[in-house]
Amino acid sequence: MHPHRQPPATAIVTACLLALAMAGPADGAPGDATATLARAEAQVRIDPEASRRLAEQALVMLADAPDPGAQAQAQLLLCEHHAERDRTEARRRLDAARTLLASAARAGLHARALACEAELMESGGDGAGALALYEQSVLSAERADDRAQLAQSLFQRGYLRGVRGEFANGLSDLKRAAALFEALDMQAHLTTVYNGLAILHNRMGDAAQARSLYERALRQQESDGLERELVVTWHNLGRVNETLGDWPAAEQAFGKSLALARKLGYARGQSYALRGLAAATNAAGRPAQALEQLGQSAAAQQGLPDERLRGQIQLQRGIAMVALGRRSEAKAALDTALAIFERAESPAEVALAHRALARLHADQGDWRAAYRALEGQYAVSDRLLRRQIDERVAALKLETDAAARETELRLLRREQEATARALEQERVAGQLRTTTLALGAVLAAVLAMLAWRLRRTGLAMRNLAHTDDLTGLPNRRDLLSRLEARLAAAGRCAVLIVDLDHFKRVNDVHGHAAGDAVLRAAADVLRDAARSPVAIGRLGGEEFAILIPDADASAARTLGERLRAAIAQMAPMQAHPELRLTASIGAALSRPGEASSDLLRRADHALYAAKSSGRNRVELAAE
């Protein structure tokens, strides 16, 4: 079950500041709309339906005394509530919030709107589109200096990265989110981060560490009375025990999750818990009972946009049908599950579906098909194991690099502080000295040297903060600051997003060392092909961005084609001569008054169009 439905960070701050208001008027009584909204945020983890009622009540109050920021916050809270329940209603609430955001003073709400839109895309099965929006949400929160929303957006991006197999990047995001929540003294929110970390550890093959994290989260949530969060954590603990084959413990955990979900009227939680109980029942050799539980799970899921859950239900249904000898129905269910898991890029579940199909074919006496299914299972499992090992190594490398970078920055800060102190002392000394002109000249030279050292240290720190470690290109922060400066000056420009096609296969087949070498080589090719005044930077992963000042559609497409051709003609790597790359490119021209996030989103959509049209092509967004 997704662990990331928690009070969004902008609203969390409001709730904390207005904690006393929670003892205010009861539901339905007249009172302060802001205080009612704060109570709505606080109830998300405890009683989601009470949270919804309070948010709607706040909107009624605000109708008489409009406050665009508070109204947008209420609409976004309702968007997040309905994202798990009613996709159409969630979209309606998001559109209402976006209309209000133009007049809202709280910049962090823009990041929250992007995160809610991403959650809708994620639950609809569009993981790539959701990840792009979470990226924008993180950037928007950073620009707004909204640390609480930044922690929330990092958490959501990190969780999705982990689901898609980017374990190292996912762990990095989640640990950064945990550090922010810790610094903001949001202890209760750390339990949700623990859930996300546990899910990634489980997917990386470290089930024991995952179980420890879940048990830690359970203790905190039970102490705080966070019943809605307990539904998720008990379910996730059941999944870990399912992975470990500890079926009695799994059944107990799923049962606790189901009881709490029913108490709260939480349909999605009930559906997930019933699916888990069906898996335990199948393992115990009671397929008929498992089908009954799966029927209840599917009924609870009606109207809920969750493709992965539908795939898990179909997988267990197929397993039960195989045991009951209902082979044609089993085949249909397992084929559906396999297709869903392959679209979601979930290798562990793909392997489970292949294994179930192998048993079905063996029962039918079709040994050739059974062998092919087992071959598919072992191939996926082998790739998953190699990815788990590679990602663990990459995670350790990220931690080591981050620690080294932090040490270097800390030393630079110390040098800068020491130089500043020395400079100040010399200035004071200079005021006290009224000696000869020669001594004054010496003093001026000393001051100039110290000022030079201070400037040099400051430039070194700035370069560290604005440079991508792997490729040496400007990083996302640097490129976005240039883009925003260009747009603020009302200058026309174009943005190109370059994405290396099938890059995951490089990491999966050749390992992360080869992937890093490919990224450095691609960066060199793009740097050579895109000359000043064009600005190039790495957005992250296998994505690069190009900023072209004063560009029209023809210039953007011409440069895009040149970059695409340059990538396609890259010289093969000496260690891996079989590696040949292509790139898909999305381009967008700026519009007067357009925000950088909107320009990047249009370029992203053009990139997705290039991908869906066959890759190795350039697509230009409509002006």
C-alpha positions as CSV (number, residue, x, y, z in Angstrom):
1,M,0.0,0.0,0.0
2,H,1.3,3.5,-0.8
3,P,2.6,5.0,2.4
4,H,2.5,8.7,1.4
5,R,-0.9,10.0,2.3
6,Q,-0.1,12.2,5.2
7,P,-0.9,15.9,6.1
8,P,0.8,17.9,3.3
9,A,3.6,20.0,4.6
10,T,2.3,23.5,4.0
11,A,-0.8,22.6,5.9
12,I,1.3,20.9,8.6
13,V,2.9,24.2,9.5
14,T,-0.5,25.9,9.8
15,A,-1.7,23.1,12.0
16,C,1.3,23.3,14.3
17,L,1.0,27.1,14.6
18,L,-2.7,26.8,15.4
19,A,-2.5,23.8,17.7
20,L,-4.6,25.7,20.3
21,A,-7.3,26.2,17.8
22,M,-7.9,22.4,17.8
23,A,-9.7,22.8,21.1
24,G,-12.0,25.4,19.5
25,P,-15.6,25.1,18.2
26,A,-17.0,21.6,17.4
27,D,-17.8,20.5,13.9
28,G,-20.5,22.6,12.4
29,A,-20.2,25.5,14.9
30,P,-19.4,28.9,13.6
31,G,-15.8,29.9,14.1
32,D,-12.4,30.8,12.5
33,A,-12.1,29.2,9.1
34,T,-8.3,29.0,9.5
35,A,-8.6,27.1,12.8
36,T,-11.1,24.8,11.2
37,L,-8.7,24.1,8.3
38,A,-5.9,23.4,10.8
39,R,-8.1,20.8,12.5
40,A,-8.9,19.3,9.1
41,E,-5.1,18.9,8.5
42,A,-4.6,17.3,11.9
43,Q,-7.4,14.8,11.3
44,V,-5.9,13.3,8.1
45,R,-3.8,10.7,10.0
46,I,-6.5,10.0,12.5
47,D,-10.0,10.2,10.8
48,P,-9.9,11.0,7.1
49,E,-13.6,11.5,6.9
50,A,-13.6,14.0,9.7
51,S,-10.8,15.7,7.9
52,R,-12.9,15.9,4.7
53,R,-15.9,17.3,6.6
54,L,-13.8,20.0,8.3
55,A,-12.2,21.0,5.0
56,E,-15.6,21.4,3.4
57,Q,-16.8,23.3,6.4
58,A,-13.8,25.7,6.1
59,L,-14.7,26.4,2.5
60,V,-18.3,27.3,3.5
61,M,-16.9,29.8,6.1
62,L,-14.5,31.2,3.5
63,A,-17.3,31.9,1.1
64,D,-18.3,34.9,3.2
65,A,-14.8,36.1,3.8
66,P,-12.6,34.9,0.8
67,D,-9.0,34.1,1.4
68,P,-7.4,32.6,-1.8
69,G,-4.5,31.0,0.1
70,A,-6.8,29.3,2.7
71,Q,-9.3,28.3,0.0
72,A,-6.6,26.8,-2.2
73,Q,-5.3,24.9,0.8
74,A,-8.7,23.5,1.6
75,Q,-9.2,22.4,-2.1
76,L,-5.8,20.7,-2.1
77,L,-6.6,18.9,1.1
78,L,-9.8,17.6,-0.6
79,C,-7.8,16.7,-3.7
80,E,-5.5,14.6,-1.7
81,H,-8.4,13.0,0.2
82,H,-10.2,12.0,-3.0
83,A,-7.1,11.0,-4.9
84,E,-7.5,7.6,-3.1
85,R,-11.2,7.4,-3.5
86,D,-12.7,9.4,-6.5
87,R,-10.3,10.4,-9.3
88,T,-12.9,12.7,-11.0
89,E,-13.7,14.6,-7.8
90,A,-10.0,14.9,-7.0
91,R,-9.3,16.4,-10.4
92,R,-12.2,18.9,-9.9
93,R,-10.7,20.0,-6.5
94,L,-7.2,20.4,-8.1
95,D,-8.6,22.6,-10.9
96,A,-10.4,24.7,-8.3
97,A,-7.2,25.1,-6.3
98,R,-5.2,26.1,-9.4
99,T,-7.7,28.9,-10.2
100,L,-7.1,30.2,-6.7
101,L,-3.3,29.9,-6.7
102,A,-2.9,32.9,-9.0
103,S,-4.1,35.1,-6.1
104,A,-2.6,33.1,-3.2
105,A,0.4,34.6,-1.3
106,R,1.8,31.2,0.0
107,A,4.2,30.1,-2.7
108,G,4.5,26.6,-1.2
109,L,1.0,25.8,-2.3
110,H,2.1,25.6,-5.9
111,A,4.4,22.7,-5.0
112,R,1.5,21.0,-3.2
113,A,-0.7,21.3,-6.2
114,L,2.0,19.7,-8.4
115,A,2.3,16.8,-5.8
116,C,-1.4,16.2,-5.9
117,E,-1.5,16.1,-9.7
118,A,1.5,13.7,-9.6
119,E,-0.4,11.4,-7.1
120,L,-3.3,11.2,-9.5
121,M,-1.0,10.3,-12.4
122,E,0.8,7.7,-10.2
123,S,-2.4,6.0,-9.1
124,G,-3.5,5.9,-12.8
125,G,-0.4,3.9,-13.7
126,D,1.7,6.8,-15.3
127,G,4.8,6.5,-13.2
128,A,7.0,8.4,-15.5
129,G,4.6,11.4,-15.7
130,A,4.2,11.3,-11.9
131,L,7.9,11.3,-11.3
132,A,8.3,14.4,-13.6
133,L,5.7,16.3,-11.6
134,Y,7.2,15.3,-8.3
135,E,10.5,16.7,-9.6
136,Q,8.8,20.0,-10.3
137,S,7.1,19.9,-6.9
138,V,10.5,19.5,-5.2
139,L,12.0,22.4,-7.3
140,S,8.9,24.6,-6.5
141,A,9.2,23.9,-2.8
142,E,12.9,24.8,-2.9
143,R,12.3,28.0,-4.7
144,A,9.5,29.0,-2.2
145,D,11.9,28.0,0.7
146,D,9.1,25.9,2.1
147,R,11.0,23.3,4.0
148,A,8.0,21.4,5.2
149,Q,6.5,21.0,1.7
150,L,10.0,20.2,0.4
151,A,10.2,17.3,2.9
152,Q,6.8,16.0,1.7
153,S,7.6,16.3,-2.0
154,L,11.0,14.6,-1.5
155,F,9.2,11.8,0.4
156,Q,6.7,11.3,-2.5
157,R,9.5,11.4,-5.2
158,G,11.7,9.1,-3.2
159,Y,8.9,6.5,-2.7
160,L,8.1,6.4,-6.4
161,R,11.8,6.2,-7.3
162,G,12.0,3.1,-5.1
163,V,9.0,1.5,-6.6
164,R,10.5,2.0,-10.1
165,G,13.7,0.3,-9.0
166,E,15.8,3.5,-8.4
167,F,16.7,2.4,-4.9
168,A,19.7,4.5,-4.3
169,N,18.1,7.8,-5.5
170,G,14.9,6.8,-3.6
171,L,16.8,6.2,-0.3
172,S,18.6,9.5,-0.8
173,D,15.3,11.4,-1.1
174,L,13.7,9.7,1.8
175,K,16.7,10.3,4.1
176,R,16.7,13.9,3.1
177,A,13.0,14.1,3.9
178,A,13.6,12.5,7.2
179,A,16.3,15.0,8.1
180,L,14.0,17.9,7.3
181,F,11.1,16.5,9.3
182,E,13.5,15.9,12.2
183,A,14.8,19.5,11.9
184,L,11.2,20.9,11.9
185,D,10.4,18.7,14.9
186,M,7.6,16.9,13.0
187,Q,8.2,13.6,14.8
188,A,4.9,12.0,13.8
189,H,5.6,12.5,10.2
190,L,8.9,10.6,10.5
191,T,6.8,7.4,10.9
192,T,5.6,7.8,7.3
193,V,9.1,8.2,6.1
194,Y,10.1,5.1,8.1
195,N,7.4,3.3,6.1
196,G,8.8,4.5,2.8
197,L,12.4,3.5,3.9
198,A,11.1,0.1,5.0
199,I,9.4,-0.5,1.6
200,L,12.6,0.3,-0.2
201,H,14.7,-2.0,2.0
202,N,12.2,-4.8,1.4
203,R,12.4,-4.3,-2.3
204,M,16.2,-4.3,-2.1
205,G,16.0,-7.7,-0.4
206,D,16.6,-6.6,3.2
207,A,13.4,-7.7,4.7
208,A,14.8,-7.9,8.2
209,Q,15.7,-4.2,8.2
210,A,12.3,-3.4,6.7
211,R,10.5,-5.3,9.5
212,S,12.5,-3.4,12.1
213,L,11.5,-0.1,10.6
214,Y,7.8,-1.0,10.5
215,E,7.8,-2.1,14.1
216,R,9.5,1.2,15.1
217,A,6.8,3.1,13.1
218,L,4.0,1.1,14.8
219,R,5.1,2.0,18.3
220,Q,5.1,5.7,17.4
221,Q,1.8,5.6,15.6
222,E,0.1,3.6,18.4
223,S,1.4,6.1,20.9
224,D,0.1,9.1,18.9
225,G,-3.3,7.4,18.1
226,L,-2.7,7.7,14.3
227,E,-5.2,5.1,13.3
228,R,-5.2,5.8,9.5
229,E,-1.4,5.5,9.4
230,L,-1.6,2.2,11.4
231,V,-3.8,0.8,8.6
232,V,-0.9,1.3,6.2
233,T,1.9,0.2,8.5
234,W,0.2,-3.0,9.6
235,H,-0.4,-3.8,5.9
236,N,3.2,-3.1,5.0
237,L,4.4,-5.3,7.9
238,G,2.2,-8.0,6.5
239,R,3.9,-7.6,3.1
240,V,7.3,-8.1,4.6
241,N,6.2,-11.2,6.4
242,E,4.7,-12.4,3.1
243,T,8.1,-11.9,1.5
244,L,9.8,-13.8,4.3
245,G,7.2,-16.7,4.1
246,D,6.1,-16.1,7.7
247,W,2.4,-16.6,6.8
248,P,1.0,-16.7,10.4
249,A,2.6,-13.3,11.2
250,A,1.5,-12.0,7.8
251,E,-2.1,-13.1,8.4
252,Q,-2.1,-11.4,11.8
253,A,-0.8,-8.1,10.4
254,F,-3.2,-8.1,7.5
255,G,-6.1,-8.8,9.9
256,K,-5.1,-5.8,12.1
257,S,-5.0,-3.6,9.1
258,L,-8.4,-4.8,7.9
259,A,-10.0,-4.2,11.3
260,L,-8.8,-0.6,11.5
261,A,-9.7,0.1,7.9
262,R,-13.2,-1.1,8.5
263,K,-13.5,1.0,11.7
264,L,-12.4,4.1,9.7
265,G,-14.5,3.3,6.7
266,Y,-11.3,3.4,4.6
267,A,-12.1,1.4,1.5
268,R,-8.7,1.4,0.0
269,G,-7.2,0.1,3.2
270,Q,-9.8,-2.7,3.3
271,S,-9.0,-3.7,-0.3
272,Y,-5.3,-4.0,0.3
273,A,-5.7,-5.9,3.6
274,L,-8.2,-8.3,2.0
275,R,-5.7,-9.0,-0.8
276,G,-3.1,-9.7,1.8
277,L,-5.4,-12.1,3.7
278,A,-6.1,-13.9,0.4
279,A,-2.4,-14.4,-0.2
280,A,-2.1,-16.0,3.3
281,T,-5.2,-18.1,2.7
282,N,-3.8,-19.3,-0.7
283,A,-0.5,-20.2,1.0
284,A,-2.5,-22.2,3.6
285,G,-4.1,-24.2,0.8
286,R,-7.6,-22.8,1.0
287,P,-8.2,-21.3,-2.5
288,A,-12.0,-21.2,-2.3
289,Q,-11.8,-19.0,0.8
290,A,-9.1,-16.9,-0.9
291,L,-11.4,-16.2,-3.8
292,E,-14.1,-15.0,-1.4
293,Q,-11.6,-12.6,0.1
294,L,-10.5,-11.4,-3.3
295,G,-14.1,-10.8,-4.3
296,Q,-14.5,-8.5,-1.3
297,S,-11.2,-6.8,-2.1
298,A,-12.2,-6.1,-5.7
299,A,-15.6,-4.8,-4.5
300,A,-13.9,-2.4,-2.0
301,Q,-11.6,-1.3,-4.9
302,Q,-14.4,-0.3,-7.2
303,G,-13.9,3.3,-8.3
304,L,-10.4,3.4,-6.7
305,P,-7.7,4.3,-9.3
306,D,-5.0,1.8,-8.4
307,E,-3.6,-0.4,-11.2
308,R,-1.0,-2.1,-9.0
309,L,-3.6,-3.2,-6.5
310,R,-5.7,-4.6,-9.4
311,G,-2.7,-6.5,-10.6
312,Q,-2.0,-8.0,-7.1
313,I,-5.7,-9.1,-6.8
314,Q,-5.5,-10.7,-10.3
315,L,-2.3,-12.5,-9.3
316,Q,-3.8,-14.1,-6.2
317,R,-7.0,-14.9,-8.1
318,G,-4.9,-16.7,-10.7
319,I,-3.1,-18.7,-8.0
320,A,-6.4,-19.7,-6.4
321,M,-7.8,-20.7,-9.8
322,V,-4.8,-22.9,-10.6
323,A,-5.3,-24.7,-7.2
324,L,-9.0,-25.2,-8.0
325,G,-8.2,-26.5,-11.5
326,R,-10.1,-23.7,-13.3
327,R,-7.3,-23.3,-15.8
328,S,-8.8,-21.0,-18.4
329,E,-9.8,-18.5,-15.7
330,A,-6.4,-18.8,-14.1
331,K,-4.7,-18.0,-17.4
332,A,-6.7,-14.9,-18.0
333,A,-6.1,-13.6,-14.5
334,L,-2.4,-14.3,-14.5
335,D,-1.9,-12.7,-18.0
336,T,-3.7,-9.6,-16.8
337,A,-1.5,-9.4,-13.7
338,L,1.6,-9.9,-15.7
339,A,0.7,-7.1,-18.1
340,I,0.0,-4.7,-15.3
341,F,3.2,-5.5,-13.5
342,E,5.3,-5.1,-16.7
343,R,3.7,-1.7,-17.4
344,A,4.4,-0.6,-13.8
345,E,8.1,-1.9,-14.1
346,S,7.7,-4.0,-11.0
347,P,10.2,-6.8,-11.4
348,A,9.5,-8.7,-8.2
349,E,5.8,-9.0,-9.0
350,V,6.6,-9.9,-12.7
351,A,8.7,-12.8,-11.4
352,L,5.8,-14.0,-9.2
353,A,3.4,-13.9,-12.1
354,H,5.8,-15.9,-14.3
355,R,6.1,-18.5,-11.5
356,A,2.3,-18.9,-11.2
357,L,2.1,-19.3,-15.0
358,A,4.8,-21.9,-14.9
359,R,2.7,-24.0,-12.3
360,L,-0.4,-23.6,-14.5
361,H,1.4,-24.8,-17.6
362,A,2.9,-27.7,-15.7
363,D,-0.5,-28.8,-14.4
364,Q,-1.7,-28.7,-18.0
365,G,1.2,-30.9,-19.1
366,D,2.6,-28.2,-21.3
367,W,6.2,-28.5,-20.2
368,R,7.6,-26.3,-22.9
369,A,5.4,-23.4,-21.9
370,A,6.2,-24.1,-18.2
371,Y,9.9,-24.0,-19.0
372,R,9.5,-20.7,-20.8
373,A,7.6,-19.2,-17.9
374,L,10.3,-20.4,-15.4
375,E,12.9,-19.0,-17.8
376,G,11.1,-15.7,-17.7
377,Q,10.9,-15.8,-13.9
378,Y,14.6,-16.6,-13.4
379,A,15.7,-13.9,-16.0
380,V,13.6,-11.3,-14.1
381,S,14.8,-12.5,-10.7
382,D,18.4,-12.4,-11.8
383,R,18.1,-8.9,-13.1
384,L,16.4,-7.9,-9.9
385,L,19.1,-9.4,-7.8
386,R,21.8,-7.7,-9.8
387,R,19.9,-4.4,-9.6
388,Q,19.5,-4.8,-5.8
389,I,23.3,-5.4,-5.5
390,D,24.1,-2.5,-7.8
391,E,21.6,-0.2,-6.1
392,R,23.0,-1.1,-2.7
393,V,26.5,-0.2,-3.9
394,A,25.1,3.0,-5.5
395,A,23.4,3.9,-2.2
396,L,26.6,3.5,-0.3
397,K,28.4,5.5,-3.0
398,L,25.9,8.3,-2.7
399,E,26.2,8.3,1.1
400,T,30.0,8.4,0.9
401,D,30.0,11.2,-1.8
402,A,27.4,13.2,0.2
403,A,29.5,12.9,3.4
404,A,32.7,13.9,1.5
405,R,30.9,16.8,-0.1
406,E,29.5,17.9,3.3
407,T,33.0,17.7,4.8
408,E,34.4,19.8,2.0
409,L,31.7,22.4,2.3
410,R,32.1,22.5,6.1
411,L,35.9,23.1,5.7
412,L,35.3,25.8,3.1
413,R,32.8,27.5,5.5
414,R,35.3,27.4,8.3
415,E,38.0,28.9,6.1
416,Q,35.6,31.6,5.0
417,E,34.6,32.4,8.6
418,A,38.2,32.5,9.7
419,T,39.1,34.7,6.8
420,A,36.2,37.0,7.5
421,R,37.3,37.3,11.2
422,A,40.9,38.0,10.2
423,L,39.6,40.7,7.8
424,E,37.5,42.3,10.4
425,Q,40.4,42.3,12.9
426,E,42.7,43.9,10.3
427,R,40.1,46.6,9.7
428,V,39.8,47.3,13.4
429,A,43.6,47.4,13.6
430,G,43.7,49.7,10.6
431,Q,41.4,52.2,12.4
432,L,43.8,52.2,15.4
433,R,46.9,52.7,13.3
434,T,47.9,56.2,12.3
435,T,51.4,55.4,11.4
436,T,53.4,56.0,8.2
437,L,52.1,55.9,4.7
438,A,54.3,52.8,4.1
439,L,52.6,50.9,6.9
440,G,49.3,51.9,5.5
441,A,50.3,50.5,2.2
442,V,51.3,47.2,3.8
443,L,47.9,47.1,5.6
444,A,46.1,47.7,2.4
445,A,47.9,44.9,0.8
446,V,47.0,42.5,3.6
447,L,43.4,43.6,3.4
448,A,43.4,43.0,-0.3
449,M,44.9,39.5,0.1
450,L,42.3,38.6,2.7
451,A,39.5,39.9,0.6
452,W,40.8,37.9,-2.4
453,R,40.9,34.7,-0.2
454,L,37.3,35.4,1.0
455,R,36.1,35.8,-2.6
456,R,37.9,32.7,-3.7
457,T,36.4,30.6,-1.0
458,G,32.9,32.0,-1.7
459,L,33.3,31.1,-5.4
460,A,34.5,27.6,-4.5
461,M,31.4,27.1,-2.4
462,R,29.1,28.5,-5.1
463,N,30.7,26.2,-7.7
464,L,30.1,23.2,-5.5
465,A,26.5,24.1,-5.0
466,H,25.8,24.6,-8.7
467,T,27.8,21.8,-10.3
468,D,26.7,18.2,-11.0
469,D,29.3,15.9,-9.4
470,L,29.2,13.1,-12.0
471,T,29.2,15.1,-15.3
472,G,30.8,18.4,-14.3
473,L,27.8,20.2,-16.0
474,P,25.8,22.8,-14.2
475,N,23.2,21.1,-12.0
476,R,19.4,21.5,-11.9
477,R,19.6,24.4,-9.4
478,D,22.0,26.4,-11.6
479,L,20.0,25.8,-14.8
480,L,16.7,26.7,-13.2
481,S,18.1,29.9,-11.8
482,R,19.2,30.9,-15.3
483,L,15.8,30.0,-16.7
484,E,13.9,32.0,-14.0
485,A,16.2,35.0,-14.6
486,R,15.5,34.8,-18.3
487,L,11.8,34.6,-17.8
488,A,11.8,37.4,-15.2
489,A,13.5,39.7,-17.7
490,A,10.6,38.9,-20.2
491,G,13.2,37.3,-22.6
492,R,12.0,34.8,-25.1
493,C,13.7,31.4,-24.9
494,A,13.3,27.7,-25.6
495,V,13.9,24.7,-23.3
496,L,14.9,21.3,-24.5
497,I,14.7,18.2,-22.3
498,V,17.0,15.4,-23.5
499,D,16.3,11.9,-22.1
500,L,18.6,8.9,-23.0
501,D,16.4,6.1,-24.3
502,H,16.3,2.8,-22.4
503,F,19.0,4.0,-20.0
504,K,17.8,1.6,-17.3
505,R,18.9,-1.3,-19.4
506,V,22.5,0.0,-19.3
507,N,22.4,-0.1,-15.4
508,D,20.6,-3.4,-15.4
509,V,22.8,-5.2,-17.9
510,H,26.2,-3.5,-17.4
511,G,26.0,-2.1,-13.9
512,H,26.1,1.4,-12.5
513,A,29.8,2.0,-13.3
514,A,29.0,1.7,-17.0
515,G,25.9,3.8,-16.5
516,D,28.0,6.6,-15.0
517,A,30.5,6.4,-17.8
518,V,27.6,6.7,-20.4
519,L,26.3,9.7,-18.6
520,R,29.7,11.4,-18.6
521,A,30.2,10.6,-22.3
522,A,26.7,11.9,-23.2
523,A,27.4,15.1,-21.2
524,D,30.6,15.7,-23.2
525,V,28.7,15.1,-26.5
526,L,26.0,17.6,-25.5
527,R,28.5,20.1,-24.3
528,D,30.3,20.0,-27.6
529,A,27.1,20.2,-29.7
530,A,25.5,23.1,-27.7
531,R,27.8,26.1,-27.7
532,S,27.3,29.5,-25.9
533,P,25.0,31.3,-25.5
534,V,23.1,28.1,-25.1
535,A,23.2,26.8,-21.5
536,I,23.2,23.1,-20.7
537,G,22.8,21.2,-17.4
538,R,21.9,17.9,-15.9
539,L,18.4,17.7,-14.4
540,G,19.0,14.3,-12.8
541,G,19.2,10.7,-13.7
542,E,19.5,10.3,-17.5
543,E,17.8,13.7,-18.2
544,F,19.6,16.9,-19.4
545,A,18.1,20.3,-20.1
546,I,19.1,22.9,-22.7
547,L,18.2,26.6,-22.4
548,I,18.3,28.6,-25.7
549,P,17.9,32.4,-25.4
550,D,16.0,34.3,-28.1
551,A,15.0,31.1,-29.9
552,D,12.0,30.4,-32.2
553,A,10.5,27.1,-33.1
554,S,12.9,26.6,-36.0
555,A,16.0,27.2,-33.9
556,A,14.8,24.9,-31.1
557,R,14.0,22.0,-33.5
558,T,17.3,22.5,-35.4
559,L,19.4,22.3,-32.2
560,G,17.2,19.4,-31.0
561,E,17.9,17.4,-34.1
562,R,21.6,18.2,-33.9
563,L,21.8,17.0,-30.3
564,R,19.7,13.9,-31.2
565,A,22.1,13.0,-34.0
566,A,25.2,13.7,-31.8
567,I,24.0,11.2,-29.2
568,A,23.1,8.6,-31.9
569,Q,26.6,9.0,-33.4
570,M,28.5,8.7,-30.1
571,A,31.6,6.6,-30.3
572,P,31.1,3.2,-28.6
573,M,32.8,2.9,-25.2
574,Q,36.0,0.9,-25.2
575,A,34.9,-1.3,-22.3
576,H,31.4,-1.9,-23.8
577,P,31.6,-1.6,-27.6
578,E,28.1,-3.0,-27.9
579,L,26.5,0.0,-26.2
580,R,24.7,2.2,-28.6
581,L,22.4,5.0,-27.4
582,T,19.7,7.2,-28.7
583,A,17.9,10.1,-27.1
584,S,14.3,11.5,-27.1
585,I,13.9,15.3,-26.9
586,G,11.0,17.4,-25.9
587,A,11.1,21.2,-26.6
588,A,8.9,24.1,-25.6
589,L,9.0,27.8,-26.4
590,S,8.4,30.3,-23.5
591,R,5.1,32.3,-23.4
592,P,4.8,35.8,-22.0
593,G,4.5,35.8,-18.2
594,E,4.9,32.0,-18.1
595,A,6.3,30.4,-14.9
596,S,9.4,28.2,-15.2
597,S,7.5,25.2,-13.8
598,D,4.8,25.5,-16.6
599,L,7.5,25.8,-19.3
600,L,9.3,22.7,-18.0
601,R,6.0,20.8,-17.8
602,R,5.2,21.6,-21.5
603,A,8.7,20.4,-22.4
604,D,8.1,17.2,-20.4
605,H,4.9,16.6,-22.2
606,A,6.6,17.0,-25.5
607,L,9.3,14.5,-24.3
608,Y,6.6,12.0,-23.4
609,A,5.2,12.4,-26.9
610,A,8.6,11.7,-28.4
611,K,8.9,8.6,-26.3
612,S,5.5,7.3,-27.2
613,S,6.1,8.0,-30.9
614,G,9.0,5.5,-31.0
615,R,11.9,7.4,-29.3
616,N,15.0,8.8,-31.0
617,R,13.1,11.9,-32.1
618,V,12.4,15.5,-31.3
619,E,8.9,16.8,-30.5
620,L,8.0,20.5,-30.1
621,A,5.2,21.5,-27.7
622,A,2.4,23.6,-29.1
623,E,2.8,27.3,-28.7
